[in-house]
Amino acid sequence: MFNFNSDAFKGKWKEIKGDVRSLWGNLTEDDLEKTHGNMESLAGVIQQKYGISREEVEKKLNSLADRYGIGSQNTSSQSASAKESTSVQPDKKDSSSDSSLTH
């Protein structure tokens, strides 16, 4: 199962295409153009050319999506960072106001 939004993948297709060719060098420009950035089509072409499992293809494409900031791991880590930063800010205010009260 792909862990990224297909529209986001298509939106970054021109950027991602070079890395796809680096991972699977036997893919031709025609192979890539036929997929039009559609991840399902791309996975099928890779499976056909390389004879590898769908799971392996999906794992590599998910990893690639993460590098481009469109994977689910990236979204989760951004949400966690946002939660951490909001929880840290009130603590700083509390400690600074405590020190001002004692001075």
C-alpha positions, 0 to 999 in steps of 0.5 A, a space after each residue: 500500500 502506498 503511504 502518500 497522496 497520489 495527487 502530491 506524487 503527480 504534482 512532483 512527478 517531474 522532480 521525482 522522475 530523475 530519482 525513479 530513473 536512478 533507482 530503476 535505470 532500465 526504465 526508459 523515458 517512454 516507460 516513465 512518460 506512459 505512467 503520467 506520474 500515476 503511481 499504480 502505473 509506475 509500480 506496474 511498469 517497474 514490476 514488469 521490467 524488473 520482475 520484483 514484488 509489488 511490496 518491494 516497489 511500494 516500499 521504495 516508492 514510499 521512501 522516495 515520497 518521504 524524501 520529497 515531503 509527500 510521504 505519510 512519515 513526513 506528515 506525521 513527523 511534522 504534526 509531532 514537531 508542531 505539537 512539541 513546539 506548542 507544548 514547549 512555548 507555554 512552559 517557557 512563559 511559565 518559567 519566565 513569569 515565575 522568575 519575574 515574580 521572584 525578582 
